[in-house]
Structures are given as structure tokens and as C-alpha cells.
Amino acid sequence: MTARILSGKEIAEAIKQEVAEEVKDLAEKHGIRPGLVVVRVGEDAASAVYVGSKVKTSAELGMFSEQHHLPESISHEELLKLVKELNSRPEVDGILVQLPLPKQIDEREILEAIDPEKDVDGFHPINVGKLSQGQKSLEPCTPAGIIEILKRSNINIAGEHAVIIGRSNIVGKPMAQLLLRENATVTICHSRTRNLAEIAAQADILVAAIGKAGFVRAGLIKEGASVIDVGMNSVSDVELAKELFGADELEKRLNTIAKRGFTLVGDVSPKDAKERAANFTPVPGGVGLLTVAMLMKNTVEAAKMRRK
């Protein structure tokens, strides 16, 4: 069996096109221009890339976008004040504070200070509570993007056994809620799960989100399963790369390691997934691309819900 590779790029582009059309429609019929503000603190290189992508994409889709780049030394009180100011601005529909934040800042308090109606990341306790009760809410972008991948790839969810490896508040827990809403039977596994391999090998849909490079090998993948890889890990070990990549891409990956010092790999062994799964999301080029697209979709939803 050779797995079908599910292109995150194609699905993300389709969602962004739909968002652009909705933004245009809101402007023409209601005079509304959805607005997204992204706040970045410090000089974290990865955060700079993520924020740049979010601001650029929102502008390309016709939204109002704004970025606040704050110094690493900013106090908790100063950041809290900015969030409250953004809450009060009527033209701002979405507020996103890029994580991680410096040690002097209480991350939880900052995220909970964001107006739930503007919480386009879907992390506020009110939105988490609504999601768990099946109410309409702003949903966490990565899990919502995974549901889009499954649906748009015509992969059945209802009645299937979905296994999630990882129980984070960002992916694992909300992923379970969204899969339950689609009538899947859901099992969450984590570092303390005793018979993880046995459970994972029963999954019709396997979602890996634990942050361990190539952790999911052949023994954890049911033949014919749909494998969704959420991980994003840097691998510099040539021997590990030889274990994870098949002949179709090993040379390219080794060249990347030689050139950049590392290559990106998810939580699933690509070689094993391609041999055993029916469907597989690659890293890079899979789930990650959906996160920004779903953020754009959430911003439009926030604008519609806030302005009725």
C-alpha cells in the first residue's frame, strides 16, 4: 500500500479563497472590513516568521491587519494594558498574542484577558467551554484545520475510531471535542498510557501531536488508516533520518541536513506511514499550512458574530 499524500497547501488555498470572497461580500453588502491584530513580544525567530505570515495573509485577503512588536523587557502590566485597549477598539475583530511569552509575563492571564469574542486562537476558557458543550464558538485553528483536511479529502469521520496521541490544550483536547462532534469514537493517549501501541494500532484516524520526531512507527499504524501528523521537529541526526525516510526522499533530506544542519519531520515516521496508511499528511506541507488559513476564517467568523 502507498498512502495518498494529503496536501495542506491545496486545502489551505481553497479556504483562503473562500475567506477572501466572504471578506469582499461583507465589505460590499455591510460595509464591514474584518480586522486582525497580532501581538509579538521579543525576538524569537520562529515567532517572527509566524506573525509575518499571519499579517501578510490577512492583508492579502482584504482584511485590516496590524502588528504590535514589543520589547522582550515589557512588563506584564504593560502587555495587559495593550490587550485591554485592543478589546475596546470596535474595528478590531481578532486579537492574537503570539506564544511563547517572556518569563515575567503570566501567559494564562494575558490569554484570558482577551475578549472571548475576539479570541481568534480559540484558547479562552469561555470558548473552550462552548466547544465542549457543542455550542457555536471560535475554535482552535490547528484542530479545526484537521477537520477540514479530513472532510475535504472525503475521509469518513462518523463512526470511525479516532486515536489522538497528545493531550495538550492547543491540539489534543480540542481535537477530541471536534472529532466527537463529527460522531467519531475518540481515544486520547499520552505519555502515561500503558498500552499505547495497542490502542494506536486500532485507529481508523490517528492524530499524532506529541512533539517527538518520528515517534509513531509501523507498529502504531493500522493498515489503511488516515494518519494526521501535527508534529514539527528538527532532525540533525543522519542515522535517525535514514530510519525515518524512504528511498523516495532520503537523499533530499540528507542534503538538507548537510546544507542547513537539520531537516523538518513530524511525530510520524514518513516511511512507515507511506507504507501502511491509506492517507497521510506530510511535514512540512501538511497540517501547519491549515493553521493560518483557519485563523483567517476565525477572524471573519468573529467579525460576523460580533457585528451580527
ZABAGU-617340 format. One line per 8 residues: number of its first residue (from 1); their letters; for each residue x, y, z of C-alpha. Coordinates in steps of 0.02 Angstrom, whole numbers, plus 50000, padded with zeros to 5 digits. Example, Ala and Ser with C-alpha at 12.3 -4.5 7.8 and 13.67 -1.06 7.14 Angstrom:
BEGIN
1	AS	50615,49775,50390  50684,49947,50357;
//
This chain:
BEGIN
1	MTARILSG	50000,50000,50000  50059,50175,49958  49974,50313,50056  49885,50459,49973  49975,50618,50025  49852,50749,50086  49914,50919,50026  49890,51051,50159;
9	KEIAEAIK	49936,51183,50031  49790,51146,49914  49662,51141,50055  49732,51298,50138  49725,51393,49972  49544,51339,49946  49496,51402,50121  49588,51567,50096;
17	QEVAEEVK	49497,51593,49931  49330,51565,50019  49381,51688,50155  49432,51820,50026  49261,51805,49943  49174,51822,50111  49279,51975,50156  49231,52055,49990;
25	DLAEKHGI	49048,52013,50019  49050,52088,50195  49126,52248,50127  49005,52267,49982  48844,52221,50072  48876,52280,50250  49024,52400,50245  49121,52285,50362;
33	RPGLVVVR	49308,52251,50348  49364,52115,50468  49516,52167,50571  49655,52061,50646  49788,52124,50767  49939,52015,50807  50050,52050,50957  50229,51985,50963;
41	VGEDAASA	50346,52005,51111  50534,51988,51097  50648,51924,50958  50603,51739,50944  50645,51696,50762  50505,51568,50740  50376,51690,50811  50435,51824,50689;
49	VYVGSKVK	50405,51706,50542  50233,51651,50605  50175,51829,50641  50239,51893,50474  50142,51757,50384  49981,51796,50478  49989,51983,50449  50036,51963,50265;
57	TSAELGMF	49897,51836,50232  49762,51941,50315  49811,52091,50209  49811,51985,50050  49633,51927,50088  49571,52106,50105  49565,52119,50294  49626,52260,50405;
65	SEQHHLPE	49786,52197,50488  49901,52269,50620  50057,52207,50709  50125,52261,50878  50306,52209,50905  50351,52237,51087  50520,52226,51176  50570,52070,51273;
73	SISHEELL	50579,52177,51431  50396,52232,51427  50307,52210,51593  50154,52102,51621  50052,52258,51663  50101,52347,51502  50052,52198,51394  49888,52179,51489;
81	KLVKELNS	49851,52363,51459  49878,52341,51270  49761,52190,51265  49625,52289,51354  49648,52433,51231  49628,52313,51085  49472,52240,51166  49394,52414,51166;
89	RPEVDGIL	49430,52453,50982  49273,52418,50878  49368,52394,50714  49470,52251,50789  49382,52083,50769  49526,51967,50811  49668,51979,50936  49811,51855,50934;
97	VQLPLPKQ	49954,51859,51059  50095,51753,50987  50167,51624,51106  50287,51595,51191  50295,51749,51301  50442,51803,51413  50455,51732,51589  50398,51891,51677;
105	IDEREILE	50228,51880,51592  50086,51770,51654  50036,51688,51490  49873,51621,51557  49814,51789,51623  49855,51875,51458  49758,51747,51355  49610,51756,51474;
113	AIDPEKDV	49611,51947,51462  49570,51939,51276  49386,51970,51241  49314,51795,51203  49225,51870,51051  49396,51921,50982  49489,51762,51034  49529,51700,50859;
121	DGFHPINV	49650,51570,50929  49504,51487,51021  49602,51470,51184  49492,51574,51302  49405,51468,51438  49235,51531,51378  49268,51470,51200  49341,51307,51267;
129	GKLSQGQK	49184,51283,51371  49068,51319,51224  49165,51196,51117  49148,51059,51250  48959,51089,51256  48939,51088,51068  48895,51273,51058  48950,51388,50917;
137	SLEPCTPA	49118,51463,50961  49286,51515,50893  49381,51350,50876  49568,51319,50897  49645,51336,50725  49750,51179,50710  49615,51053,50764  49485,51144,50657;
145	GIIEILKR	49606,51135,50511  49625,50947,50534  49436,50926,50523  49441,51025,50359  49579,50911,50292  49477,50756,50331  49313,50823,50261  49387,50900,50103;
153	SNINIAGE	49484,50740,50069  49321,50640,50081  49382,50540,50230  49238,50473,50334  49237,50526,50518  49068,50470,50586  49078,50300,50671  49267,50287,50648;
161	HAVIIGRS	49387,50256,50792  49498,50409,50809  49653,50400,50919  49745,50558,50971  49921,50544,51039  49944,50700,51145  49830,50791,51268  49882,50975,51252;
169	NIVGKPMA	49756,51115,51270  49806,51179,51099  49784,51020,50996  49745,50858,51089  49594,50907,51196  49504,51019,51069  49540,50890,50933  49446,50761,51036;
177	QLLLRENA	49297,50879,51054  49289,50916,50868  49301,50732,50821  49164,50689,50946  49056,50823,50866  49081,50734,50699  49022,50571,50783  49190,50482,50792;
185	TVTICHSR	49232,50367,50937  49382,50452,51018  49527,50390,51124  49661,50507,51192  49833,50432,51228  49980,50517,51314  50147,50485,51399  50066,50385,51540;
193	TRNLAEIA	49961,50272,51427  50019,50094,51461  49967,50004,51302  49987,50149,51181  50046,50045,51033  49900,49925,51051  49773,50068,51057  49852,50169,50916;
201	AQADILVA	49854,50016,50803  49663,50010,50814  49641,50187,50747  49549,50221,50585  49605,50402,50609  49769,50430,50700  49819,50606,50754  49997,50625,50818;
209	AIGKAGFV	50033,50782,50920  50167,50747,51050  50323,50836,50987  50436,50683,50968  50519,50661,50800  50463,50503,50711  50387,50429,50870  50246,50343,50776;
217	RAGLIKEG	50319,50194,50684  50242,50049,50588  50182,49956,50744  50068,50101,50792  49987,50120,50620  49838,50015,50569  49845,49964,50387  49730,50079,50288;
225	ASVIDVGM	49719,50213,50424  49717,50400,50395  49868,50472,50485  49872,50657,50530  50043,50720,50583  50037,50880,50687  50220,50875,50743  50357,50992,50685;
233	NSVSDVEL	50530,50937,50741  50707,50974,50685  50812,50820,50649  51001,50837,50627  51047,50655,50662  51089,50572,50496  51058,50396,50565  50885,50444,50627;
241	AKELFGAD	50847,50521,50458  50894,50356,50374  50768,50268,50487  50626,50390,50453  50637,50425,50267  50614,50304,50123  50716,50299,49963  50596,50422,49881;
249	ELEKRLNT	50654,50568,49988  50806,50513,50091  50936,50592,49977  50844,50758,49976  50829,50757,50166  51013,50713,50192  51061,50856,50076  50952,50973,50179;
257	IAKRGFTL	51039,50917,50340  51210,50944,50259  51158,51117,50199  51053,51185,50344  51106,51072,50487  50932,50997,50507  50776,50939,50417  50595,50954,50475;
265	VGDVSPKD	50500,50797,50521  50336,50767,50611  50291,50647,50751  50263,50507,50624  50393,50409,50527  50354,50459,50346  50424,50296,50279  50310,50190,50389;
273	AKERAANF	50157,50298,50360  50176,50290,50172  50190,50100,50179  50043,50066,50298  49920,50212,50293  49788,50250,50163  49805,50438,50191  49947,50539,50266;
281	TPVPGGVG	49986,50724,50297  50169,50766,50261  50286,50877,50362  50314,51009,50302  50167,51041,50184  50026,50967,50287  49933,51024,50443  50043,51177,50476;
289	LLTVAMLM	49980,51268,50322  49800,51250,50381  49830,51342,50544  49850,51514,50463  49704,51482,50344  49590,51438,50491  49648,51593,50585  49586,51697,50438;
297	KNTVEAAK	49422,51602,50438  49403,51631,50626  49433,51818,50604  49290,51829,50479  49178,51724,50593  49221,51839,50739  49175,51991,50634  49008,51915,50586;
305	MRRK	48965,51859,50764  49020,52023,50846  48932,52135,50721  48783,52017,50698;
//
